Amino acid sequence: MIFELVKETTVANHFLAELRDVNVQGDRLRFRKNLERLGQILAYELSKKLEYETKVIETPLGKIETRMISGQPILIPILRAGIPFYNGVISFFDQAGSGFIGAWRIEGQEELDVELNYMAAPSIKDHNVIIIDPMLATGQSLLLAVERLMKHGKPRHIHVLSVIASQQGIDNVVKNMPMDYSIWVGAIDEHLNDKSYIVPGLGDAGDLSFGPKL
């Protein structure tokens, strides 16, 4: 399943527009806040597809049955750009476990290569796993992350959360994801440029959040 947020007309379009707008991007606090807001909105949409169980809650005046998440998901942000986006997601899934993956582009080659240099994650066996990566460009880093994570057990389902994806990245995930998955994305853009950046995209989410890296 692929869910694209901008297909619905909501206030989320404003947050995404500000993320893209070069006249707004210079405000790092606002940029990070908009990533966080979109993380919250996509977490809410994703929550509709999780498993629930009925529990009895005791109030000061009586008891009531309600439906609550059955088994908390595991959240896996891709560092560093994923941090503000992750903050939005975990504010909704506040009892969830988390793992962390560090990834970066190796540039200066004819083809884009991605290296993962850090991973810390709990067991993901039989859990819903939410991989949080704001920019799904080629999909290469995501698929490499899934390959590493599978060494920690086979999850029940993988949910991919992104703010913006390229159609090429979506196609790559659809073709090569090794298990059941869903994709939750703010918007799908048409193509990548010769440096594998999403066009029109928004630029480098990590640099816009935290400043340029060396």
C-alpha positions, 0 to 999 in steps of 0.5 A: 500500500502506498499512501500519499498525503497531498492527494487530500487537501489538508493543512499538511499542504502548508507545512510541506510548501514551507519545507520546499520554499527557498524563502522560508528554508533559512529559518532552521527552527521552522524547517525542523518544526514542519518536519515534526508536524508532518511526522505527527500527521503521517503517524496518525494516518499510519496508526489506522492500519495497526492492530488494536485490542479491546481494554477496559479503562477505569475512570473516576466514575466508572468503567469503559471499553476502548481500543488500544494498540496491541503491541507497540511498533519499533521506530527506526529513523535514518540519521541525521535528517530523520531526527526532527521527523522522528520527533513527530512520530515518537510524540504519537507512538510515545511508548514505542521502542526505537533503533537508529541507523546512520547513513550517508551518500558517498559522492564523487562517483559516477553512480550514487553509493550509500554507506551505513556506518552506525546501527543500534536496534532492539529485536524487531521480530514480529513487530511492526517496524516504522522506518523514518527517512524524510527523503526517499530518493533512490531507495538504496539507503532504505533497502540497505537499512532493511537488509541490516535490520533483518539480522535482528529478526523478521518483523511483522510488517515494515512501514516506510515514512517519508516526507518526499519520495521520487517515483524512481525510489518508490519503484525501487522499493516496490521491486526489491523490498523483501517482505510485506510493507507499506509506504506513507509519504507526503508527496511523490515527485517525478524524478531525480537529477544527475546527483540523485536529488529529488526534483523539485524536492526541497534540497538537503533535509539534513543541511536545512535542519542542522547546517551544512556538513563538511 
